[in-house]
């Protein structure tokens, strides 16, 4: 039964993981977003209390 022979499948598995671990992460991490987020001000806006009649 040839599917029980681990020699070619183990080599394919190791080679594919080497590709995933060495080639793909730098390509993914080099991706830049077209819209960089702009920093927002750190001061909170002044909120006013609600003066609704609670009856």
FIDOLUM-865098 format. One record per atom (N, C-alpha, C, O): atom name; residue in three letters; x, y, z; residue number from 1. Coordinates in pm, 1 decimal. Each point is the difference from the previous one (the first is absolute). Last residue first. Layout:
N
<node><atomo>CA</atomo><residuo>ALA</residuo><xx>X</xx><yy>Y</yy><zz>Z</zz><num>NUM</num></node>
...
//
This chain:
55
<node><atomo>N</atomo><residuo>UNK</residuo><xx>-3988.6</xx><yy>6223.4</yy><zz>3602.8</zz><num>55</num></node>
<node><atomo>CA</atomo><residuo>UNK</residuo><xx>-115.7</xx><yy>-21.9</yy><zz>82.7</zz><num>55</num></node>
<node><atomo>C</atomo><residuo>UNK</residuo><xx>-81.2</xx><yy>-114.9</yy><zz>-46.9</zz><num>55</num></node>
<node><atomo>O</atomo><residuo>UNK</residuo><xx>-102.5</xx><yy>-31.8</yy><zz>60.2</zz><num>55</num></node>
<node><atomo>N</atomo><residuo>UNK</residuo><xx>568.4</xx><yy>326.2</yy><zz>-154.4</zz><num>54</num></node>
<node><atomo>CA</atomo><residuo>UNK</residuo><xx>-27.9</xx><yy>-142.2</yy><zz>24.8</zz><num>54</num></node>
<node><atomo>C</atomo><residuo>UNK</residuo><xx>-121.6</xx><yy>-9.7</yy><zz>90.9</zz><num>54</num></node>
<node><atomo>O</atomo><residuo>UNK</residuo><xx>14.7</xx><yy>-2.3</yy><zz>122.2</zz><num>54</num></node>
<node><atomo>N</atomo><residuo>UNK</residuo><xx>217.8</xx><yy>378.4</yy><zz>-486.3</zz><num>53</num></node>
<node><atomo>CA</atomo><residuo>UNK</residuo><xx>-84.8</xx><yy>-18.8</yy><zz>118.5</zz><num>53</num></node>
<node><atomo>C</atomo><residuo>UNK</residuo><xx>-33.8</xx><yy>-149.2</yy><zz>16.2</zz><num>53</num></node>
<node><atomo>O</atomo><residuo>UNK</residuo><xx>-57.3</xx><yy>-61.4</yy><zz>-90.0</zz><num>53</num></node>
<node><atomo>N</atomo><residuo>UNK</residuo><xx>519.1</xx><yy>244.6</yy><zz>-132.0</zz><num>52</num></node>
<node><atomo>CA</atomo><residuo>UNK</residuo><xx>-135.4</xx><yy>-40.1</yy><zz>-32.9</zz><num>52</num></node>
<node><atomo>C</atomo><residuo>UNK</residuo><xx>-82.7</xx><yy>-10.8</yy><zz>126.5</zz><num>52</num></node>
<node><atomo>O</atomo><residuo>UNK</residuo><xx>51.6</xx><yy>-41.4</yy><zz>103.8</zz><num>52</num></node>
<node><atomo>N</atomo><residuo>UNK</residuo><xx>434.4</xx><yy>190.9</yy><zz>-242.8</zz><num>51</num></node>
<node><atomo>CA</atomo><residuo>UNK</residuo><xx>-91.1</xx><yy>57.8</yy><zz>97.0</zz><num>51</num></node>
<node><atomo>C</atomo><residuo>UNK</residuo><xx>-144.1</xx><yy>-26.3</yy><zz>-44.0</zz><num>51</num></node>
<node><atomo>O</atomo><residuo>UNK</residuo><xx>-77.6</xx><yy>92.1</yy><zz>-25.8</zz><num>51</num></node>
<node><atomo>N</atomo><residuo>UNK</residuo><xx>612.0</xx><yy>-301.5</yy><zz>-48.7</zz><num>50</num></node>
<node><atomo>CA</atomo><residuo>UNK</residuo><xx>-135.7</xx><yy>14.3</yy><zz>-50.6</zz><num>50</num></node>
<node><atomo>C</atomo><residuo>UNK</residuo><xx>-87.3</xx><yy>62.3</yy><zz>108.0</zz><num>50</num></node>
<node><atomo>O</atomo><residuo>UNK</residuo><xx>2.3</xx><yy>-44.1</yy><zz>115.0</zz><num>50</num></node>
<node><atomo>N</atomo><residuo>UNK</residuo><xx>536.7</xx><yy>136.8</yy><zz>-160.0</zz><num>49</num></node>
<node><atomo>CA</atomo><residuo>UNK</residuo><xx>-101.2</xx><yy>-91.9</yy><zz>54.5</zz><num>49</num></node>
<node><atomo>C</atomo><residuo>UNK</residuo><xx>-136.4</xx><yy>26.6</yy><zz>-63.2</zz><num>49</num></node>
<node><atomo>O</atomo><residuo>UNK</residuo><xx>-31.0</xx><yy>111.1</yy><zz>-43.1</zz><num>49</num></node>
<node><atomo>N</atomo><residuo>UNK</residuo><xx>503.5</xx><yy>-33.4</yy><zz>-215.8</zz><num>48</num></node>
<node><atomo>CA</atomo><residuo>UNK</residuo><xx>-88.0</xx><yy>71.2</yy><zz>91.9</zz><num>48</num></node>
<node><atomo>C</atomo><residuo>UNK</residuo><xx>-106.3</xx><yy>-97.6</yy><zz>51.3</zz><num>48</num></node>
<node><atomo>O</atomo><residuo>UNK</residuo><xx>-44.4</xx><yy>-87.4</yy><zz>-74.5</zz><num>48</num></node>
<node><atomo>N</atomo><residuo>UNK</residuo><xx>579.5</xx><yy>49.9</yy><zz>-127.6</zz><num>47</num></node>
<node><atomo>CA</atomo><residuo>UNK</residuo><xx>-139.5</xx><yy>-42.2</yy><zz>-8.8</zz><num>47</num></node>
<node><atomo>C</atomo><residuo>UNK</residuo><xx>-81.9</xx><yy>75.0</yy><zz>103.3</zz><num>47</num></node>
<node><atomo>O</atomo><residuo>UNK</residuo><xx>47.2</xx><yy>28.2</yy><zz>110.1</zz><num>47</num></node>
<node><atomo>N</atomo><residuo>UNK</residuo><xx>445.1</xx><yy>25.2</yy><zz>-392.2</zz><num>46</num></node>
<node><atomo>CA</atomo><residuo>UNK</residuo><xx>-76.3</xx><yy>34.6</yy><zz>119.6</zz><num>46</num></node>
<node><atomo>C</atomo><residuo>UNK</residuo><xx>-145.5</xx><yy>-39.0</yy><zz>-21.0</zz><num>46</num></node>
<node><atomo>O</atomo><residuo>UNK</residuo><xx>-64.8</xx><yy>43.8</yy><zz>-95.0</zz><num>46</num></node>
<node><atomo>N</atomo><residuo>UNK</residuo><xx>495.7</xx><yy>-300.0</yy><zz>-133.4</zz><num>45</num></node>
<node><atomo>CA</atomo><residuo>UNK</residuo><xx>-94.2</xx><yy>110.4</yy><zz>-19.7</zz><num>45</num></node>
<node><atomo>C</atomo><residuo>UNK</residuo><xx>-83.7</xx><yy>23.3</yy><zz>125.9</zz><num>45</num></node>
<node><atomo>O</atomo><residuo>UNK</residuo><xx>-34.6</xx><yy>-93.5</yy><zz>72.3</zz><num>45</num></node>
<node><atomo>N</atomo><residuo>UNK</residuo><xx>540.9</xx><yy>-96.3</yy><zz>-52.9</zz><num>44</num></node>
<node><atomo>CA</atomo><residuo>UNK</residuo><xx>-137.2</xx><yy>-46.6</yy><zz>-17.5</zz><num>44</num></node>
<node><atomo>C</atomo><residuo>UNK</residuo><xx>-91.9</xx><yy>119.7</yy><zz>-25.8</zz><num>44</num></node>
<node><atomo>O</atomo><residuo>UNK</residuo><xx>21.4</xx><yy>107.3</yy><zz>56.3</zz><num>44</num></node>
<node><atomo>N</atomo><residuo>UNK</residuo><xx>517.4</xx><yy>-175.5</yy><zz>-182.8</zz><num>43</num></node>
<node><atomo>CA</atomo><residuo>UNK</residuo><xx>-91.8</xx><yy>61.8</yy><zz>95.2</zz><num>43</num></node>
<node><atomo>C</atomo><residuo>UNK</residuo><xx>-142.7</xx><yy>-41.7</yy><zz>-31.2</zz><num>43</num></node>
<node><atomo>O</atomo><residuo>UNK</residuo><xx>-40.3</xx><yy>-9.1</yy><zz>-116.0</zz><num>43</num></node>
<node><atomo>N</atomo><residuo>UNK</residuo><xx>422.3</xx><yy>-121.3</yy><zz>-150.7</zz><num>42</num></node>
<node><atomo>CA</atomo><residuo>UNK</residuo><xx>-17.4</xx><yy>-81.2</yy><zz>120.6</zz><num>42</num></node>
<node><atomo>C</atomo><residuo>UNK</residuo><xx>-95.2</xx><yy>64.0</yy><zz>98.7</zz><num>42</num></node>
<node><atomo>O</atomo><residuo>UNK</residuo><xx>-43.4</xx><yy>-67.2</yy><zz>93.6</zz><num>42</num></node>
<node><atomo>N</atomo><residuo>UNK</residuo><xx>64.8</xx><yy>76.1</yy><zz>-657.9</zz><num>41</num></node>
<node><atomo>CA</atomo><residuo>UNK</residuo><xx>41.0</xx><yy>73.9</yy><zz>118.9</zz><num>41</num></node>
<node><atomo>C</atomo><residuo>UNK</residuo><xx>-32.2</xx><yy>-83.2</yy><zz>124.4</zz><num>41</num></node>
<node><atomo>O</atomo><residuo>UNK</residuo><xx>-96.1</xx><yy>-76.8</yy><zz>2.6</zz><num>41</num></node>
<node><atomo>N</atomo><residuo>UNK</residuo><xx>209.8</xx><yy>-180.1</yy><zz>-457.6</zz><num>40</num></node>
<node><atomo>CA</atomo><residuo>UNK</residuo><xx>-106.4</xx><yy>83.8</yy><zz>54.0</zz><num>40</num></node>
<node><atomo>C</atomo><residuo>UNK</residuo><xx>51.7</xx><yy>74.3</yy><zz>122.8</zz><num>40</num></node>
<node><atomo>O</atomo><residuo>UNK</residuo><xx>99.0</xx><yy>-40.2</yy><zz>61.2</zz><num>40</num></node>
<node><atomo>N</atomo><residuo>UNK</residuo><xx>153.0</xx><yy>-174.2</yy><zz>-523.2</zz><num>39</num></node>
<node><atomo>CA</atomo><residuo>UNK</residuo><xx>-11.6</xx><yy>1.5</yy><zz>146.8</zz><num>39</num></node>
<node><atomo>C</atomo><residuo>UNK</residuo><xx>-107.3</xx><yy>98.6</yy><zz>44.7</zz><num>39</num></node>
<node><atomo>O</atomo><residuo>UNK</residuo><xx>-9.5</xx><yy>111.9</yy><zz>-50.4</zz><num>39</num></node>
<node><atomo>N</atomo><residuo>UNK</residuo><xx>-7.9</xx><yy>-389.3</yy><zz>-414.9</zz><num>38</num></node>
<node><atomo>CA</atomo><residuo>UNK</residuo><xx>51.1</xx><yy>126.3</yy><zz>52.1</zz><num>38</num></node>
<node><atomo>C</atomo><residuo>UNK</residuo><xx>-14.4</xx><yy>0.4</yy><zz>151.5</zz><num>38</num></node>
<node><atomo>O</atomo><residuo>UNK</residuo><xx>-101.5</xx><yy>-45.7</yy><zz>52.6</zz><num>38</num></node>
<node><atomo>N</atomo><residuo>UNK</residuo><xx>168.0</xx><yy>-380.9</yy><zz>-415.6</zz><num>37</num></node>
<node><atomo>CA</atomo><residuo>UNK</residuo><xx>-88.1</xx><yy>69.2</yy><zz>95.1</zz><num>37</num></node>
<node><atomo>C</atomo><residuo>UNK</residuo><xx>65.2</xx><yy>128.4</yy><zz>50.4</zz><num>37</num></node>
<node><atomo>O</atomo><residuo>UNK</residuo><xx>120.4</xx><yy>4.6</yy><zz>25.2</zz><num>37</num></node>
<node><atomo>N</atomo><residuo>UNK</residuo><xx>-45.9</xx><yy>-218.9</yy><zz>-519.3</zz><num>36</num></node>
<node><atomo>CA</atomo><residuo>UNK</residuo><xx>59.2</xx><yy>-5.8</yy><zz>132.9</zz><num>36</num></node>
<node><atomo>C</atomo><residuo>UNK</residuo><xx>-90.4</xx><yy>75.6</yy><zz>97.4</zz><num>36</num></node>
<node><atomo>O</atomo><residuo>UNK</residuo><xx>-50.9</xx><yy>106.9</yy><zz>-33.8</zz><num>36</num></node>
<node><atomo>N</atomo><residuo>UNK</residuo><xx>-31.8</xx><yy>-338.6</yy><zz>-447.8</zz><num>35</num></node>
<node><atomo>CA</atomo><residuo>UNK</residuo><xx>-51.4</xx><yy>106.1</yy><zz>85.9</zz><num>35</num></node>
<node><atomo>C</atomo><residuo>UNK</residuo><xx>59.1</xx><yy>-16.2</yy><zz>139.2</zz><num>35</num></node>
<node><atomo>O</atomo><residuo>UNK</residuo><xx>-50.9</xx><yy>-77.0</yy><zz>81.5</zz><num>35</num></node>
<node><atomo>N</atomo><residuo>UNK</residuo><xx>176.3</xx><yy>-228.7</yy><zz>-420.4</zz><num>34</num></node>
<node><atomo>CA</atomo><residuo>UNK</residuo><xx>-5.3</xx><yy>126.6</yy><zz>-72.7</zz><num>34</num></node>
<node><atomo>C</atomo><residuo>UNK</residuo><xx>-47.4</xx><yy>116.0</yy><zz>86.7</zz><num>34</num></node>
<node><atomo>O</atomo><residuo>UNK</residuo><xx>37.5</xx><yy>114.6</yy><zz>-25.1</zz><num>34</num></node>
<node><atomo>N</atomo><residuo>UNK</residuo><xx>248.8</xx><yy>-549.3</yy><zz>196.4</zz><num>33</num></node>
<node><atomo>CA</atomo><residuo>UNK</residuo><xx>-138.6</xx><yy>38.6</yy><zz>-19.6</zz><num>33</num></node>
<node><atomo>C</atomo><residuo>UNK</residuo><xx>-4.8</xx><yy>135.0</yy><zz>-71.6</zz><num>33</num></node>
<node><atomo>O</atomo><residuo>UNK</residuo><xx>80.0</xx><yy>88.0</yy><zz>31.6</zz><num>33</num></node>
<node><atomo>N</atomo><residuo>UNK</residuo><xx>305.5</xx><yy>-490.5</yy><zz>-57.3</zz><num>32</num></node>
<node><atomo>CA</atomo><residuo>UNK</residuo><xx>-33.0</xx><yy>130.1</yy><zz>58.6</zz><num>32</num></node>
<node><atomo>C</atomo><residuo>UNK</residuo><xx>-144.0</xx><yy>33.3</yy><zz>-33.4</zz><num>32</num></node>
<node><atomo>O</atomo><residuo>UNK</residuo><xx>-49.8</xx><yy>-33.8</yy><zz>-107.4</zz><num>32</num></node>
<node><atomo>N</atomo><residuo>UNK</residuo><xx>400.9</xx><yy>-426.6</yy><zz>141.3</zz><num>31</num></node>
<node><atomo>CA</atomo><residuo>UNK</residuo><xx>-121.0</xx><yy>62.3</yy><zz>-53.2</zz><num>31</num></node>
<node><atomo>C</atomo><residuo>UNK</residuo><xx>-26.3</xx><yy>131.6</yy><zz>71.3</zz><num>31</num></node>
<node><atomo>O</atomo><residuo>UNK</residuo><xx>4.2</xx><yy>7.1</yy><zz>122.8</zz><num>31</num></node>
<node><atomo>N</atomo><residuo>UNK</residuo><xx>343.3</xx><yy>-332.6</yy><zz>-21.1</zz><num>30</num></node>
<node><atomo>CA</atomo><residuo>UNK</residuo><xx>39.1</xx><yy>115.0</yy><zz>-81.7</zz><num>30</num></node>
<node><atomo>C</atomo><residuo>UNK</residuo><xx>-120.6</xx><yy>72.0</yy><zz>-58.2</zz><num>30</num></node>
<node><atomo>O</atomo><residuo>UNK</residuo><xx>14.6</xx><yy>104.9</yy><zz>-62.7</zz><num>30</num></node>
<node><atomo>N</atomo><residuo>UNK</residuo><xx>-50.5</xx><yy>-511.8</yy><zz>319.0</zz><num>29</num></node>
<node><atomo>CA</atomo><residuo>UNK</residuo><xx>35.2</xx><yy>111.4</yy><zz>86.7</zz><num>29</num></node>
<node><atomo>C</atomo><residuo>UNK</residuo><xx>42.1</xx><yy>123.9</yy><zz>-78.1</zz><num>29</num></node>
<node><atomo>O</atomo><residuo>UNK</residuo><xx>-4.2</xx><yy>110.4</yy><zz>54.2</zz><num>29</num></node>
<node><atomo>N</atomo><residuo>UNK</residuo><xx>-98.9</xx><yy>-513.1</yy><zz>-285.7</zz><num>28</num></node>
<node><atomo>CA</atomo><residuo>UNK</residuo><xx>-120.1</xx><yy>47.7</yy><zz>68.1</zz><num>28</num></node>
<node><atomo>C</atomo><residuo>UNK</residuo><xx>32.3</xx><yy>122.4</yy><zz>85.6</zz><num>28</num></node>
<node><atomo>O</atomo><residuo>UNK</residuo><xx>-77.4</xx><yy>95.7</yy><zz>3.2</zz><num>28</num></node>
<node><atomo>N</atomo><residuo>UNK</residuo><xx>431.6</xx><yy>-308.9</yy><zz>-223.6</zz><num>27</num></node>
<node><atomo>CA</atomo><residuo>UNK</residuo><xx>-90.1</xx><yy>58.4</yy><zz>-99.4</zz><num>27</num></node>
<node><atomo>C</atomo><residuo>UNK</residuo><xx>-125.7</xx><yy>55.6</yy><zz>66.1</zz><num>27</num></node>
<node><atomo>O</atomo><residuo>UNK</residuo><xx>-50.0</xx><yy>105.3</yy><zz>-39.4</zz><num>27</num></node>
<node><atomo>N</atomo><residuo>UNK</residuo><xx>366.7</xx><yy>-338.6</yy><zz>305.7</zz><num>26</num></node>
<node><atomo>CA</atomo><residuo>UNK</residuo><xx>49.1</xx><yy>131.4</yy><zz>-42.1</zz><num>26</num></node>
<node><atomo>C</atomo><residuo>UNK</residuo><xx>-89.8</xx><yy>66.6</yy><zz>-104.0</zz><num>26</num></node>
<node><atomo>O</atomo><residuo>UNK</residuo><xx>-14.0</xx><yy>122.3</yy><zz>-0.6</zz><num>26</num></node>
<node><atomo>N</atomo><residuo>UNK</residuo><xx>-115.1</xx><yy>-565.4</yy><zz>148.1</zz><num>25</num></node>
<node><atomo>CA</atomo><residuo>UNK</residuo><xx>-11.8</xx><yy>106.7</yy><zz>101.2</zz><num>25</num></node>
<node><atomo>C</atomo><residuo>UNK</residuo><xx>61.5</xx><yy>133.3</yy><zz>-41.1</zz><num>25</num></node>
<node><atomo>O</atomo><residuo>UNK</residuo><xx>-62.7</xx><yy>103.1</yy><zz>24.3</zz><num>25</num></node>
<node><atomo>N</atomo><residuo>UNK</residuo><xx>87.0</xx><yy>-504.2</yy><zz>-325.3</zz><num>24</num></node>
<node><atomo>CA</atomo><residuo>UNK</residuo><xx>-125.3</xx><yy>74.1</yy><zz>11.1</zz><num>24</num></node>
<node><atomo>C</atomo><residuo>UNK</residuo><xx>-3.2</xx><yy>107.8</yy><zz>109.5</zz><num>24</num></node>
<node><atomo>O</atomo><residuo>UNK</residuo><xx>-54.6</xx><yy>107.1</yy><zz>-26.2</zz><num>24</num></node>
<node><atomo>N</atomo><residuo>UNK</residuo><xx>441.3</xx><yy>-405.8</yy><zz>-59.0</zz><num>23</num></node>
<node><atomo>CA</atomo><residuo>UNK</residuo><xx>-29.0</xx><yy>89.2</yy><zz>-112.9</zz><num>23</num></node>
<node><atomo>C</atomo><residuo>UNK</residuo><xx>-123.2</xx><yy>85.1</yy><zz>24.5</zz><num>23</num></node>
<node><atomo>O</atomo><residuo>UNK</residuo><xx>1.6</xx><yy>119.5</yy><zz>-29.7</zz><num>23</num></node>
<node><atomo>N</atomo><residuo>UNK</residuo><xx>167.3</xx><yy>-447.6</yy><zz>356.1</zz><num>22</num></node>
<node><atomo>CA</atomo><residuo>UNK</residuo><xx>110.5</xx><yy>87.0</yy><zz>-41.4</zz><num>22</num></node>
<node><atomo>C</atomo><residuo>UNK</residuo><xx>-38.6</xx><yy>101.3</yy><zz>-106.8</zz><num>22</num></node>
<node><atomo>O</atomo><residuo>UNK</residuo><xx>52.6</xx><yy>111.3</yy><zz>0.3</zz><num>22</num></node>
<node><atomo>N</atomo><residuo>UNK</residuo><xx>-359.9</xx><yy>-443.6</yy><zz>199.6</zz><num>21</num></node>
<node><atomo>CA</atomo><residuo>UNK</residuo><xx>67.9</xx><yy>66.2</yy><zz>111.1</zz><num>21</num></node>
<node><atomo>C</atomo><residuo>UNK</residuo><xx>105.2</xx><yy>99.4</yy><zz>-48.1</zz><num>21</num></node>
<node><atomo>O</atomo><residuo>UNK</residuo><xx>24.9</xx><yy>98.8</yy><zz>69.2</zz><num>21</num></node>
<node><atomo>N</atomo><residuo>UNK</residuo><xx>-285.5</xx><yy>-369.5</yy><zz>-376.8</zz><num>20</num></node>
<node><atomo>CA</atomo><residuo>UNK</residuo><xx>-90.8</xx><yy>81.4</yy><zz>81.1</zz><num>20</num></node>
<node><atomo>C</atomo><residuo>UNK</residuo><xx>74.6</xx><yy>81.6</yy><zz>105.1</zz><num>20</num></node>
<node><atomo>O</atomo><residuo>UNK</residuo><xx>-36.5</xx><yy>114.3</yy><zz>27.4</zz><num>20</num></node>
<node><atomo>N</atomo><residuo>UNK</residuo><xx>281.6</xx><yy>-420.3</yy><zz>-291.5</zz><num>19</num></node>
<node><atomo>CA</atomo><residuo>UNK</residuo><xx>-49.0</xx><yy>109.9</yy><zz>-82.0</zz><num>19</num></node>
<node><atomo>C</atomo><residuo>UNK</residuo><xx>-88.4</xx><yy>91.4</yy><zz>83.1</zz><num>19</num></node>
<node><atomo>O</atomo><residuo>UNK</residuo><xx>14.4</xx><yy>122.1</yy><zz>-5.3</zz><num>19</num></node>
<node><atomo>N</atomo><residuo>UNK</residuo><xx>130.0</xx><yy>-511.9</yy><zz>209.4</zz><num>18</num></node>
<node><atomo>CA</atomo><residuo>UNK</residuo><xx>112.9</xx><yy>91.7</yy><zz>-16.5</zz><num>18</num></node>
<node><atomo>C</atomo><residuo>UNK</residuo><xx>-39.6</xx><yy>119.9</yy><zz>-85.7</zz><num>18</num></node>
<node><atomo>O</atomo><residuo>UNK</residuo><xx>42.0</xx><yy>112.4</yy><zz>27.5</zz><num>18</num></node>
<node><atomo>N</atomo><residuo>UNK</residuo><xx>-352.9</xx><yy>-455.6</yy><zz>22.3</zz><num>17</num></node>
<node><atomo>CA</atomo><residuo>UNK</residuo><xx>10.0</xx><yy>80.3</yy><zz>121.3</zz><num>17</num></node>
<node><atomo>C</atomo><residuo>UNK</residuo><xx>119.3</xx><yy>93.4</yy><zz>-6.2</zz><num>17</num></node>
<node><atomo>O</atomo><residuo>UNK</residuo><xx>-6.4</xx><yy>111.1</yy><zz>52.5</zz><num>17</num></node>
<node><atomo>N</atomo><residuo>UNK</residuo><xx>-52.4</xx><yy>-408.7</yy><zz>-410.7</zz><num>16</num></node>
<node><atomo>CA</atomo><residuo>UNK</residuo><xx>-108.8</xx><yy>98.1</yy><zz>1.5</zz><num>16</num></node>
<node><atomo>C</atomo><residuo>UNK</residuo><xx>4.8</xx><yy>85.0</yy><zz>127.1</zz><num>16</num></node>
<node><atomo>O</atomo><residuo>UNK</residuo><xx>-26.9</xx><yy>120.0</yy><zz>-6.1</zz><num>16</num></node>
<node><atomo>N</atomo><residuo>UNK</residuo><xx>338.0</xx><yy>-472.0</yy><zz>-35.3</zz><num>15</num></node>
<node><atomo>CA</atomo><residuo>UNK</residuo><xx>28.0</xx><yy>107.0</yy><zz>-96.3</zz><num>15</num></node>
<node><atomo>C</atomo><residuo>UNK</residuo><xx>-110.0</xx><yy>105.3</yy><zz>1.1</zz><num>15</num></node>
<node><atomo>O</atomo><residuo>UNK</residuo><xx>28.5</xx><yy>119.6</yy><zz>-6.5</zz><num>15</num></node>
<node><atomo>N</atomo><residuo>UNK</residuo><xx>-86.3</xx><yy>-504.2</yy><zz>274.0</zz><num>14</num></node>
<node><atomo>CA</atomo><residuo>UNK</residuo><xx>109.8</xx><yy>83.1</yy><zz>51.5</zz><num>14</num></node>
<node><atomo>C</atomo><residuo>UNK</residuo><xx>28.0</xx><yy>115.3</yy><zz>-95.3</zz><num>14</num></node>
<node><atomo>O</atomo><residuo>UNK</residuo><xx>19.8</xx><yy>113.0</yy><zz>44.5</zz><num>14</num></node>
<node><atomo>N</atomo><residuo>UNK</residuo><xx>-342.9</xx><yy>-428.9</yy><zz>-181.7</zz><num>13</num></node>
<node><atomo>CA</atomo><residuo>UNK</residuo><xx>-44.6</xx><yy>72.1</yy><zz>118.8</zz><num>13</num></node>
<node><atomo>C</atomo><residuo>UNK</residuo><xx>108.5</xx><yy>94.8</yy><zz>51.6</zz><num>13</num></node>
<node><atomo>O</atomo><residuo>UNK</residuo><xx>-27.6</xx><yy>116.3</yy><zz>29.4</zz><num>13</num></node>
<node><atomo>N</atomo><residuo>UNK</residuo><xx>135.5</xx><yy>-407.1</yy><zz>-381.8</zz><num>12</num></node>
<node><atomo>CA</atomo><residuo>UNK</residuo><xx>-91.7</xx><yy>103.8</yy><zz>-46.9</zz><num>12</num></node>
<node><atomo>C</atomo><residuo>UNK</residuo><xx>-48.1</xx><yy>84.1</yy><zz>118.4</zz><num>12</num></node>
<node><atomo>O</atomo><residuo>UNK</residuo><xx>-7.6</xx><yy>122.5</yy><zz>-10.1</zz><num>12</num></node>
<node><atomo>N</atomo><residuo>UNK</residuo><xx>269.2</xx><yy>-495.0</yy><zz>110.4</zz><num>11</num></node>
<node><atomo>CA</atomo><residuo>UNK</residuo><xx>82.2</xx><yy>102.1</yy><zz>-67.5</zz><num>11</num></node>
<node><atomo>C</atomo><residuo>UNK</residuo><xx>-87.4</xx><yy>114.6</yy><zz>-50.4</zz><num>11</num></node>
<node><atomo>O</atomo><residuo>UNK</residuo><xx>38.6</xx><yy>116.4</yy><zz>10.2</zz><num>11</num></node>
<node><atomo>N</atomo><residuo>UNK</residuo><xx>-253.8</xx><yy>-487.0</yy><zz>176.1</zz><num>10</num></node>
<node><atomo>CA</atomo><residuo>UNK</residuo><xx>70.2</xx><yy>74.1</yy><zz>104.3</zz><num>10</num></node>
<node><atomo>C</atomo><residuo>UNK</residuo><xx>86.3</xx><yy>109.5</yy><zz>-60.8</zz><num>10</num></node>
<node><atomo>O</atomo><residuo>UNK</residuo><xx>8.3</xx><yy>110.2</yy><zz>54.3</zz><num>10</num></node>
<node><atomo>N</atomo><residuo>UNK</residuo><xx>-230.9</xx><yy>-402.4</yy><zz>-342.7</zz><num>9</num></node>
<node><atomo>CA</atomo><residuo>UNK</residuo><xx>-94.2</xx><yy>91.5</yy><zz>63.8</zz><num>9</num></node>
<node><atomo>C</atomo><residuo>UNK</residuo><xx>65.7</xx><yy>79.3</yy><zz>110.8</zz><num>9</num></node>
<node><atomo>O</atomo><residuo>UNK</residuo><xx>-34.0</xx><yy>116.2</yy><zz>22.2</zz><num>9</num></node>
<node><atomo>N</atomo><residuo>UNK</residuo><xx>273.4</xx><yy>-459.7</yy><zz>-266.9</zz><num>8</num></node>
<node><atomo>CA</atomo><residuo>UNK</residuo><xx>-25.8</xx><yy>119.2</yy><zz>-81.3</zz><num>8</num></node>
<node><atomo>C</atomo><residuo>UNK</residuo><xx>-90.7</xx><yy>100.2</yy><zz>70.8</zz><num>8</num></node>
<node><atomo>O</atomo><residuo>UNK</residuo><xx>16.1</xx><yy>120.6</yy><zz>-18.9</zz><num>8</num></node>
<node><atomo>N</atomo><residuo>UNK</residuo><xx>103.5</xx><yy>-516.8</yy><zz>278.1</zz><num>7</num></node>
<node><atomo>CA</atomo><residuo>UNK</residuo><xx>115.7</xx><yy>70.6</yy><zz>-53.9</zz><num>7</num></node>
<node><atomo>C</atomo><residuo>UNK</residuo><xx>-37.8</xx><yy>119.6</yy><zz>-87.9</zz><num>7</num></node>
<node><atomo>O</atomo><residuo>UNK</residuo><xx>46.1</xx><yy>110.1</yy><zz>29.9</zz><num>7</num></node>
<node><atomo>N</atomo><residuo>UNK</residuo><xx>-328.1</xx><yy>-456.8</yy><zz>214.5</zz><num>6</num></node>
<node><atomo>CA</atomo><residuo>UNK</residuo><xx>8.0</xx><yy>138.9</yy><zz>42.7</zz><num>6</num></node>
<node><atomo>C</atomo><residuo>UNK</residuo><xx>110.0</xx><yy>80.9</yy><zz>-67.8</zz><num>6</num></node>
<node><atomo>O</atomo><residuo>UNK</residuo><xx>6.1</xx><yy>121.6</yy><zz>18.6</zz><num>6</num></node>
<node><atomo>N</atomo><residuo>UNK</residuo><xx>-349.0</xx><yy>-551.6</yy><zz>-133.8</zz><num>5</num></node>
<node><atomo>CA</atomo><residuo>UNK</residuo><xx>141.8</xx><yy>30.2</yy><zz>-10.1</zz><num>5</num></node>
<node><atomo>C</atomo><residuo>UNK</residuo><xx>19.4</xx><yy>147.1</yy><zz>36.0</zz><num>5</num></node>
<node><atomo>O</atomo><residuo>UNK</residuo><xx>-43.0</xx><yy>86.3</yy><zz>-76.6</zz><num>5</num></node>
<node><atomo>N</atomo><residuo>UNK</residuo><xx>-385.2</xx><yy>-300.0</yy><zz>36.0</zz><num>4</num></node>
<node><atomo>CA</atomo><residuo>UNK</residuo><xx>61.0</xx><yy>-17.1</yy><zz>130.7</zz><num>4</num></node>
<node><atomo>C</atomo><residuo>UNK</residuo><xx>149.4</xx><yy>26.8</yy><zz>-1.1</zz><num>4</num></node>
<node><atomo>O</atomo><residuo>UNK</residuo><xx>63.6</xx><yy>-3.8</yy><zz>105.3</zz><num>4</num></node>
<node><atomo>N</atomo><residuo>UNK</residuo><xx>-347.1</xx><yy>9.0</yy><zz>-495.4</zz><num>3</num></node>
<node><atomo>CA</atomo><residuo>UNK</residuo><xx>-32.7</xx><yy>114.9</yy><zz>83.0</zz><num>3</num></node>
<node><atomo>C</atomo><residuo>UNK</residuo><xx>58.1</xx><yy>-12.8</yy><zz>140.6</zz><num>3</num></node>
<node><atomo>O</atomo><residuo>UNK</residuo><xx>1.1</xx><yy>97.8</yy><zz>74.8</zz><num>3</num></node>
<node><atomo>N</atomo><residuo>UNK</residuo><xx>37.1</xx><yy>-445.0</yy><zz>-420.0</zz><num>2</num></node>
<node><atomo>CA</atomo><residuo>UNK</residuo><xx>95.3</xx><yy>110.8</yy><zz>-11.3</zz><num>2</num></node>
<node><atomo>C</atomo><residuo>UNK</residuo><xx>-34.3</xx><yy>119.0</yy><zz>91.0</zz><num>2</num></node>
<node><atomo>O</atomo><residuo>UNK</residuo><xx>89.1</xx><yy>78.6</yy><zz>32.1</zz><num>2</num></node>
<node><atomo>N</atomo><residuo>UNK</residuo><xx>-159.8</xx><yy>-622.4</yy><zz>-2.2</zz><num>1</num></node>
<node><atomo>CA</atomo><residuo>UNK</residuo><xx>-84.3</xx><yy>118.1</yy><zz>0.0</zz><num>1</num></node>
<node><atomo>C</atomo><residuo>UNK</residuo><xx>88.7</xx><yy>124.3</yy><zz>0.0</zz><num>1</num></node>
<node><atomo>O</atomo><residuo>UNK</residuo><xx>63.6</xx><yy>29.8</yy><zz>101.1</zz><num>1</num></node>
//
